Amino acid sequence: MNINEELKKIYNYYWDEALKVYKKNDLKISNPLLLKIDEEKLKLADKVVMICGQETYGWWEGEFGDKSIDELMSQYDGYLHNTLDNMREKQTRAFWKGFKWWEERIQKEYPNENIYCIWNNLVKIGKENDVGMTEEIRKFENNYFHTLKEEIDILKPDMIVFFSTDPKRDIDFKTNLKNFLFNHDGYPKYMNKDQKYKTPLRIESNLLDSKMIRLYHPSYFGGFYNVNETAFQMLINKDYIIGNKENIEKLFWKELFHEIEKNFSLSSAIVENNDLKNQSIEFKIDNLMIVIKRTWNLFLEIENQQWKYITFDGIQNNDERANNLIDMRNGNKNFWQLANLYNASN
């Protein structure tokens, strides 16, 4: 039995009973997201990555049971792998931008390996023509169509990325993953529960071998793109501790360098000094020299006018609050607001 036949066997197991119950209730549930895998790519993959959204925004017009299992699996295959219209849609929707970021970042980390990324959702069904869940729909899935854990067992992904930080989704993780926990080890002590939900979380389960991470959904644009690299490092490196001040500073500097390359197309014109005491990045815009440097603090220089925009004094003074990842990102954001303001005025 090949992989797609195994998946179909799971769907068949739940289908008849779920459809019978659904027809007795007025729930208006979407068609379920049923996977169909490119088996050749899966066979050749060195690493398999499953990237999960929350639930579909409807799925293929109509409600649960309108389409057959074969039709739904073919629809998934066509949407993920084929057609120009789908490519255009995926270029504009937040989820697919996030999917692409992770796909490219993992490939960059492992340039000599074949990476196969699988699209899935934490919840397999949703509202018929809308986003979000209701308690009635959640109860229906939990009782009659919770296939995620079995899909993972069949596909055996090396990594799973969940785009979902809403605390209301905890029940979906509990139902669909079984015997799991969110690992808060290494988080700064001052972080409250709300801050921890806004920060990437490792997921561990004694029933799954996959490395798993939970982070913002890409529709929360600022939250998602501010923590992407952190989440990636946490996923691939079990020893990476988010509250470690050295990790945070290195990550901040690395992202800043990357953003300069991307925003100003200056990859060949950037001078990077990695002296232990004085780290700096230099580049020119319209013959105007801009220097970003760190001694004890981080400075921005434009034509020798020095503007301090973020401080590491808290770390220097052993103030744990200086490790706050959100504050570090605000510093990064403020720099780019400043750069954009400069560009607009010239």
C-alpha positions in Angstrom: 0.0 0.0 0.0 1.5 3.4 -1.0 1.3 6.6 1.1 -1.8 8.0 -0.6 -3.6 4.8 -0.2 -2.7 4.8 3.5 -4.1 8.3 3.9 -7.3 7.4 2.0 -7.7 4.4 4.3 -7.8 6.8 7.3 -10.3 9.1 5.6 -12.5 6.2 4.7 -12.5 4.9 8.3 -14.0 8.2 9.6 -16.1 9.2 6.5 -19.3 7.3 6.7 -20.0 7.8 10.4 -19.1 11.5 10.2 -21.3 12.0 7.1 -24.2 10.3 8.8 -24.0 12.5 11.9 -23.5 15.6 9.8 -26.7 15.1 7.9 -28.7 14.9 11.1 -27.4 18.3 12.2 -27.5 21.9 10.9 -23.8 22.7 11.3 -22.7 24.1 7.9 -19.2 22.7 8.0 -16.7 23.0 5.2 -15.3 20.1 3.2 -12.3 18.6 5.1 -8.8 19.1 4.0 -7.6 15.7 2.7 -4.0 15.4 1.8 -2.5 13.9 -1.3 1.2 13.6 -1.4 3.8 13.8 -4.2 5.1 10.3 -3.4 8.2 10.7 -5.6 9.3 13.9 -3.8 8.5 12.3 -0.5 10.6 9.2 -1.4 13.6 11.4 -2.4 13.3 13.8 0.6 16.1 14.0 3.1 13.9 16.1 5.4 10.1 16.2 5.4 8.5 19.3 6.9 4.8 19.7 7.7 3.6 23.3 7.8 0.1 23.7 9.5 -2.3 26.6 9.4 -5.4 26.7 11.6 -8.3 25.8 9.4 -9.4 26.4 5.8 -11.4 29.4 4.8 -14.1 27.1 3.5 -12.7 24.5 1.1 -13.7 24.0 -2.4 -17.2 25.6 -2.3 -19.8 23.6 -0.6 -20.2 21.7 2.6 -19.1 18.5 4.3 -20.0 15.5 2.1 -20.6 17.4 -1.1 -17.5 15.9 -2.6 -16.0 12.4 -2.5 -12.7 11.5 -0.7 -11.0 11.1 -4.1 -12.2 14.5 -5.3 -11.0 16.2 -2.2 -7.6 14.6 -2.3 -7.3 15.5 -5.9 -8.3 19.1 -5.1 -5.6 19.3 -2.5 -3.0 18.0 -5.0 -4.1 20.4 -7.7 -4.2 23.4 -5.4 -0.8 22.7 -3.8 1.2 21.7 -6.9 -0.6 23.0 -10.0 -2.3 25.8 -11.9 -1.3 29.5 -12.4 -4.5 30.8 -10.7 -3.5 29.0 -7.5 0.0 30.3 -7.7 -1.3 33.9 -7.9 -3.6 33.4 -4.9 -0.7 31.9 -2.9 1.5 34.9 -3.7 -1.0 37.2 -2.0 -2.4 35.2 1.0 -0.6 35.6 4.3 -0.5 31.8 5.0 1.3 31.1 1.8 3.8 33.9 2.3 4.6 32.3 5.6 4.8 28.9 4.1 7.3 30.1 1.5 9.4 31.8 4.2 9.8 28.5 6.1 10.3 26.5 2.9 13.1 28.7 1.8 14.7 29.1 5.2 14.9 25.4 5.8 16.4 24.8 2.3 18.9 27.6 3.0 20.0 25.8 6.2 20.3 22.5 4.4 21.5 23.5 0.9 22.6 20.0 -0.1 19.5 18.2 1.0 16.1 17.6 -0.6 13.4 19.3 1.4 9.7 18.3 0.9 7.1 20.6 2.6 3.6 19.4 3.2 0.7 21.7 3.8 -1.8 20.8 6.5 -4.0 22.4 9.1 -4.3 21.9 12.9 -8.1 21.6 12.4 -9.2 19.6 9.3 -12.6 21.3 8.9 -14.1 24.8 9.6 -16.9 27.1 8.8 -18.5 26.5 5.4 -17.6 29.9 3.9 -15.7 31.7 6.6 -12.6 31.6 8.9 -12.6 30.5 12.5 -14.3 27.8 14.5 -17.4 27.3 16.6 -17.7 25.0 19.6 -20.2 22.8 17.6 -17.7 22.4 14.7 -14.9 21.7 17.1 -17.0 19.0 18.8 -17.9 17.4 15.5 -14.3 17.2 14.4 -13.1 15.9 17.8 -15.7 13.1 17.8 -15.9 12.2 14.1 -13.0 13.4 12.0 -9.7 14.0 14.0 -7.2 12.7 11.5 -4.1 14.9 12.1 -2.3 12.5 14.4 -2.7 9.6 12.0 -1.5 11.7 9.1 1.6 12.5 11.0 2.1 8.8 11.9 2.0 7.9 8.2 4.1 10.8 6.8 6.6 10.9 9.6 7.7 14.5 9.1 11.1 15.5 10.6 9.7 18.9 11.6 6.2 20.4 12.1 5.5 24.1 12.2 2.2 25.3 13.6 1.0 28.8 12.7 -1.3 29.3 15.7 -0.7 31.1 19.0 -4.3 31.8 20.0 -4.8 30.3 23.5 -8.3 29.2 22.4 -6.5 26.7 20.1 -5.0 24.8 23.0 -8.0 22.4 23.0 -7.2 21.7 19.3 -3.7 20.7 20.1 -4.8 18.5 23.0 -7.4 16.7 20.8 -5.3 16.3 17.7 -1.8 15.7 19.0 -2.4 13.6 22.2 0.0 13.5 25.1 1.9 16.7 24.3 3.2 19.7 26.2 4.4 23.2 25.5 8.0 23.5 26.6 8.7 26.8 28.4 12.2 25.8 29.5 14.6 28.7 29.2 12.1 31.5 29.0 12.9 34.6 31.0 11.2 34.4 34.4 9.5 37.8 34.0 7.4 36.6 31.0 3.8 36.3 31.8 1.4 33.8 30.2 0.3 36.3 27.5 3.9 37.0 26.5 4.6 33.3 26.3 1.7 32.8 23.8 3.2 35.6 21.7 6.6 33.9 21.7 7.5 30.7 19.8 7.0 27.5 21.8 8.5 24.1 21.3 5.9 21.3 21.4 6.9 17.8 22.7 5.0 14.6 22.6 6.0 11.1 23.7 3.9 9.8 20.8 5.7 11.7 18.0 9.4 11.9 17.0 9.0 15.1 15.0 10.5 18.4 16.1 7.6 20.8 16.6 7.2 24.5 17.0 4.3 26.8 17.5 4.3 30.5 16.5 2.2 33.4 15.2 0.0 32.9 12.2 1.3 34.9 9.2 -1.9 37.0 9.2 -0.5 38.7 12.4 2.2 40.2 10.1 4.4 41.9 12.7 4.2 39.1 15.2 5.0 36.4 12.7 7.9 38.1 10.9 9.5 39.4 14.1 9.8 35.9 15.6 10.4 33.7 12.5 14.2 33.3 12.9 13.8 32.7 16.6 11.3 30.0 16.0 13.5 28.4 13.3 16.6 28.4 15.6 14.4 26.8 18.4 13.2 24.2 16.0 16.5 23.0 14.6 18.6 23.4 17.8 17.2 21.8 20.9 19.9 23.6 23.0 18.8 27.0 21.8 17.3 28.9 24.8 15.2 31.9 24.0 16.1 33.7 27.2 19.8 33.5 26.7 21.1 37.1 26.3 23.9 36.0 23.9 21.5 34.2 21.6 19.2 37.2 21.5 22.0 39.7 20.6 23.4 37.4 17.9 20.0 36.8 16.4 19.2 40.6 16.4 22.5 41.4 14.7 22.0 38.6 12.1 18.5 39.8 11.3 19.6 43.4 11.0 22.3 42.5 8.6 19.9 40.4 6.5 17.3 43.3 6.4 20.0 45.7 5.1 20.9 43.4 2.3 17.2 42.8 1.4 15.9 46.4 1.7 18.8 48.2 0.1 20.2 45.5 -2.2 23.7 46.1 -0.9 25.0 42.6 -0.4 28.3 43.4 -2.1 28.7 46.8 -0.6 28.4 46.0 3.1 31.4 46.0 5.3 31.1 43.9 8.4 33.4 44.2 11.3 33.3 41.4 13.8 35.8 42.6 16.3 34.8 41.3 19.7 34.7 44.8 21.3 33.4 46.8 18.4 30.9 45.2 15.9 29.7 47.3 13.0 28.0 47.3 9.6 28.8 50.1 7.1 27.1 50.9 3.8 26.3 53.8 1.5 23.0 55.2 0.2 23.5 57.9 -2.5 27.1 58.3 -1.4 26.0 58.9 2.2 27.9 56.7 4.6 25.7 54.9 7.2 27.2 53.0 10.1 25.5 50.8 12.6 27.9 49.8 15.4 27.8 48.2 18.8 30.1 48.8 21.7 28.2 48.6 24.9 25.2 50.2 23.2 23.9 50.0 19.6 24.3 53.2 17.5 23.2 54.5 14.2 25.5 57.0 12.5 24.5 59.1 9.5 27.2 61.5 8.3 29.0 61.2 11.6 25.9 62.2 13.5 25.4 59.5 16.1 21.9 58.4 17.2 21.5 55.8 19.9 18.4 53.8 19.1 18.6 50.7 21.3 20.6 50.0 24.4 22.2 46.9 25.9 22.8 48.7 29.2 20.4 46.3 30.8 22.5 43.4 29.9 25.6 45.2 31.0 24.0 45.9 34.4 22.6 42.3 34.6 19.0 43.5 34.3 17.0 40.5 33.1 14.4 42.7 31.4 17.0 43.6 28.8 16.6 40.1 27.4 13.0 40.9 26.4 12.8 39.7 22.8 9.9 42.0 22.1 11.9 45.1 23.1 14.8 43.9 20.9 12.4 43.7 18.0 11.0 47.2 18.7 14.6 48.5 18.3 14.9 46.8 15.0 11.5 48.2 13.9 12.5 51.7 15.0 15.6 51.5 12.9 13.6 50.6 9.8 11.1 53.4 10.4 14.1 55.7 10.6 15.5 54.4 7.4 12.2 54.7 5.6 11.8 58.3 6.9 15.3 59.1 5.5 14.5 57.6 2.1 11.2 59.5 2.0 12.9 62.8 2.7 15.5 62.3 -0.1 
